[in-house]
Structure formats: C-alpha cells, structure tokens
Amino acid sequence: MKTNLRKFRFLRGELTQQQLADMVIVSRQTIVSIEGGDYAPSVKLALLLAKKLETTVEELFILEDKDEI
C-alpha cells in the first residue's frame, strides 16, 4: 500500500510527525511506520488521519497491484 501521509502533512502547514500523532492520539513511531509502509492503519485511524489532514482516505492510501489478492 502506498501512502501520501507525508505529502499531506506538509500541505497542511508542515506538520511534524509528532504533531500529527498528537492530533490522532498515537505515538510518533506509529506515524513513522505508516509513512514507511511498515504498518497499515486500522480503518478508524485511517479515517481520523484523513479528517485531521482535510482529505480522504483514498487520497492518503492507495492500494498497489501487489496488494490485491
């Protein structure tokens, strides 16, 4: 899964990973892991991230061909 989380952090006032983590009540390491593609967020977290970044889940996270079953 590809993520545009870093892009949207910067589009929304250059938020730091810690600032975004605080907004959605997770650790900074969770944001690092999501941005690095090492962690797929829960539906709830994906929705919260999209809401806080004023975008959609579909804009933040994109399934790649290799992700399809």
Backbone as JSON Lines, residues from 0, in Angstrom:
{"i":0,"aa":"M","n":[0.85,-1.17,0.0],"ca":[0.0,0.0,0.0],"c":[0.89,1.23,0.0]}
{"i":1,"aa":"K","n":[0.58,2.14,-0.87],"ca":[1.31,3.4,-0.95],"c":[0.62,4.42,-0.04]}
{"i":2,"aa":"T","n":[1.4,5.3,0.58],"ca":[0.82,6.32,1.42],"c":[1.29,7.71,1.01]}
{"i":3,"aa":"N","n":[0.38,8.65,1.07],"ca":[0.68,10.05,0.81],"c":[0.64,10.86,2.1]}
{"i":4,"aa":"L","n":[0.81,10.19,3.22],"ca":[0.7,10.85,4.52],"c":[1.71,11.99,4.66]}
{"i":5,"aa":"R","n":[2.94,11.73,4.31],"ca":[3.98,12.77,4.44],"c":[3.63,13.99,3.59]}
{"i":6,"aa":"K","n":[3.19,13.75,2.36],"ca":[2.8,14.84,1.46],"c":[1.72,15.71,2.09]}
{"i":7,"aa":"F","n":[0.69,15.06,2.65],"ca":[-0.42,15.82,3.23],"c":[-0.03,16.5,4.53]}
{"i":8,"aa":"R","n":[0.93,15.94,5.28],"ca":[1.44,16.64,6.47],"c":[2.03,17.98,6.07]}
{"i":9,"aa":"F","n":[2.79,17.98,4.98],"ca":[3.42,19.21,4.54],"c":[2.43,20.18,3.9]}
{"i":10,"aa":"L","n":[1.43,19.65,3.23],"ca":[0.41,20.52,2.64],"c":[-0.45,21.2,3.7]}
{"i":11,"aa":"R","n":[-0.5,20.63,4.87],"ca":[-1.32,21.17,5.96],"c":[-0.46,21.9,6.98]}
{"i":12,"aa":"G","n":[0.45,22.71,6.49],"ca":[1.22,23.57,7.38],"c":[2.49,22.94,7.91]}
{"i":13,"aa":"E","n":[3.05,21.99,7.16],"ca":[4.29,21.34,7.55],"c":[4.22,20.75,8.96]}
{"i":14,"aa":"L","n":[3.16,20.0,9.19],"ca":[3.01,19.33,10.48],"c":[4.15,18.34,10.69]}
{"i":15,"aa":"T","n":[4.66,18.28,11.91],"ca":[5.65,17.26,12.23],"c":[4.94,15.94,12.46]}
{"i":16,"aa":"Q","n":[5.72,14.88,12.46],"ca":[5.14,13.57,12.77],"c":[4.54,13.58,14.18]}
{"i":17,"aa":"Q","n":[5.22,14.23,15.11],"ca":[4.73,14.29,16.48],"c":[3.42,15.07,16.57]}
{"i":18,"aa":"Q","n":[3.33,16.18,15.87],"ca":[2.1,16.97,15.89],"c":[0.93,16.16,15.36]}
{"i":19,"aa":"L","n":[1.13,15.46,14.25],"ca":[0.06,14.64,13.69],"c":[-0.29,13.51,14.65]}
{"i":20,"aa":"A","n":[0.72,12.88,15.22],"ca":[0.48,11.8,16.18],"c":[-0.36,12.29,17.35]}
{"i":21,"aa":"D","n":[-0.05,13.47,17.86],"ca":[-0.82,14.05,18.96],"c":[-2.26,14.32,18.56]}
{"i":22,"aa":"M","n":[-2.47,14.72,17.32],"ca":[-3.82,15.03,16.83],"c":[-4.72,13.79,16.79]}
{"i":23,"aa":"V","n":[-4.12,12.64,16.52],"ca":[-4.91,11.41,16.39],"c":[-4.66,10.43,17.53]}
{"i":24,"aa":"I","n":[-3.92,10.89,18.53],"ca":[-3.64,10.15,19.76],"c":[-2.98,8.78,19.49]}
{"i":25,"aa":"V","n":[-1.85,8.84,18.78],"ca":[-1.0,7.67,18.6],"c":[0.43,8.12,18.85]}
{"i":26,"aa":"S","n":[1.36,7.19,18.84],"ca":[2.76,7.55,19.03],"c":[3.36,8.07,17.72]}
{"i":27,"aa":"R","n":[4.44,8.81,17.85],"ca":[5.14,9.29,16.67],"c":[5.64,8.1,15.86]}
{"i":28,"aa":"Q","n":[6.03,7.04,16.55],"ca":[6.52,5.85,15.88],"c":[5.45,5.22,14.98]}
{"i":29,"aa":"T","n":[4.2,5.33,15.38],"ca":[3.11,4.82,14.54],"c":[3.06,5.59,13.22]}
{"i":30,"aa":"I","n":[3.19,6.91,13.3],"ca":[3.19,7.74,12.09],"c":[4.41,7.39,11.23]}
{"i":31,"aa":"V","n":[5.58,7.22,11.85],"ca":[6.79,6.83,11.13],"c":[6.55,5.5,10.4]}
{"i":32,"aa":"S","n":[5.96,4.54,11.08],"ca":[5.72,3.22,10.49],"c":[4.73,3.27,9.34]}
{"i":33,"aa":"I","n":[3.69,4.09,9.48],"ca":[2.71,4.24,8.4],"c":[3.38,4.88,7.18]}
{"i":34,"aa":"E","n":[4.13,5.96,7.41],"ca":[4.79,6.65,6.31],"c":[5.81,5.75,5.62]}
{"i":35,"aa":"G","n":[6.45,4.89,6.38],"ca":[7.45,3.99,5.81],"c":[6.86,2.76,5.14]}
{"i":36,"aa":"G","n":[5.56,2.59,5.24],"ca":[4.9,1.45,4.62],"c":[5.03,0.17,5.42]}
{"i":37,"aa":"D","n":[5.46,0.3,6.67],"ca":[5.64,-0.87,7.53],"c":[4.4,-1.22,8.34]}
{"i":38,"aa":"Y","n":[3.42,-0.34,8.35],"ca":[2.23,-0.53,9.18],"c":[1.01,-0.02,8.44]}
{"i":39,"aa":"A","n":[0.0,-0.85,8.34],"ca":[-1.28,-0.44,7.74],"c":[-2.21,-0.03,8.88]}
{"i":40,"aa":"P","n":[-2.68,1.2,8.88],"ca":[-3.52,1.65,9.98],"c":[-4.89,0.99,9.97]}
{"i":41,"aa":"S","n":[-5.51,0.98,11.13],"ca":[-6.89,0.49,11.22],"c":[-7.79,1.44,10.42]}
{"i":42,"aa":"V","n":[-8.98,1.0,10.15],"ca":[-9.94,1.85,9.45],"c":[-10.19,3.12,10.25]}
{"i":43,"aa":"K","n":[-10.34,2.97,11.55],"ca":[-10.59,4.13,12.4],"c":[-9.44,5.13,12.32]}
{"i":44,"aa":"L","n":[-8.21,4.65,12.41],"ca":[-7.06,5.55,12.35],"c":[-6.94,6.19,10.97]}
{"i":45,"aa":"A","n":[-7.18,5.44,9.93],"ca":[-7.13,5.99,8.57],"c":[-8.16,7.11,8.41]}
{"i":46,"aa":"L","n":[-9.36,6.89,8.94],"ca":[-10.4,7.92,8.86],"c":[-10.03,9.16,9.67]}
{"i":47,"aa":"L","n":[-9.46,8.95,10.85],"ca":[-9.03,10.08,11.69],"c":[-7.92,10.88,11.0]}
{"i":48,"aa":"L","n":[-6.96,10.18,10.44],"ca":[-5.87,10.87,9.73],"c":[-6.43,11.7,8.57]}
{"i":49,"aa":"A","n":[-7.31,11.11,7.8],"ca":[-7.9,11.83,6.67],"c":[-8.66,13.06,7.15]}
{"i":50,"aa":"K","n":[-9.42,12.92,8.21],"ca":[-10.19,14.05,8.74],"c":[-9.27,15.16,9.21]}
{"i":51,"aa":"K","n":[-8.24,14.82,9.98],"ca":[-7.32,15.83,10.51],"c":[-6.52,16.5,9.4]}
{"i":52,"aa":"L","n":[-6.25,15.77,8.32],"ca":[-5.49,16.33,7.21],"c":[-6.38,16.91,6.11]}
{"i":53,"aa":"E","n":[-7.68,16.92,6.38],"ca":[-8.67,17.51,5.47],"c":[-8.59,16.92,4.06]}
{"i":54,"aa":"T","n":[-8.61,15.59,4.02],"ca":[-8.59,14.88,2.75],"c":[-9.4,13.61,2.89]}
{"i":55,"aa":"T","n":[-9.28,12.72,1.94],"ca":[-10.0,11.46,2.01],"c":[-9.03,10.31,2.26]}
{"i":56,"aa":"V","n":[-9.54,9.21,2.73],"ca":[-8.73,8.01,2.93],"c":[-8.13,7.58,1.59]}
{"i":57,"aa":"E","n":[-8.92,7.69,0.53],"ca":[-8.45,7.29,-0.8],"c":[-7.27,8.14,-1.28]}
{"i":58,"aa":"E","n":[-7.22,9.39,-0.86],"ca":[-6.09,10.26,-1.22],"c":[-4.86,9.92,-0.39]}
{"i":59,"aa":"L","n":[-5.06,9.49,0.84],"ca":[-3.94,9.17,1.73],"c":[-3.33,7.8,1.45]}
{"i":60,"aa":"F","n":[-4.17,6.84,1.13],"ca":[-3.7,5.46,0.98],"c":[-4.17,4.88,-0.34]}
{"i":61,"aa":"I","n":[-3.21,4.33,-1.1],"ca":[-3.51,3.78,-2.41],"c":[-3.05,2.33,-2.46]}
{"i":62,"aa":"L","n":[-3.96,1.43,-2.82],"ca":[-3.59,0.04,-2.99],"c":[-2.75,-0.11,-4.26]}
{"i":63,"aa":"E","n":[-1.7,-0.88,-4.16],"ca":[-0.86,-1.17,-5.31],"c":[-1.25,-2.54,-5.85]}
{"i":64,"aa":"D","n":[-0.87,-2.83,-7.07],"ca":[-1.2,-4.13,-7.69],"c":[-0.77,-5.29,-6.81]}
{"i":65,"aa":"K","n":[0.39,-5.19,-6.18],"ca":[0.9,-6.27,-5.35],"c":[0.05,-6.5,-4.1]}
{"i":66,"aa":"D","n":[-0.8,-5.53,-3.73],"ca":[-1.65,-5.65,-2.55],"c":[-2.92,-6.44,-2.83]}
{"i":67,"aa":"E","n":[-3.27,-6.55,-4.1],"ca":[-4.52,-7.23,-4.45],"c":[-4.36,-8.73,-4.31]}
{"i":68,"aa":"I","n":[-5.44,-9.35,-3.9],"ca":[-5.44,-10.8,-3.69],"c":[-5.83,-11.52,-4.97]}
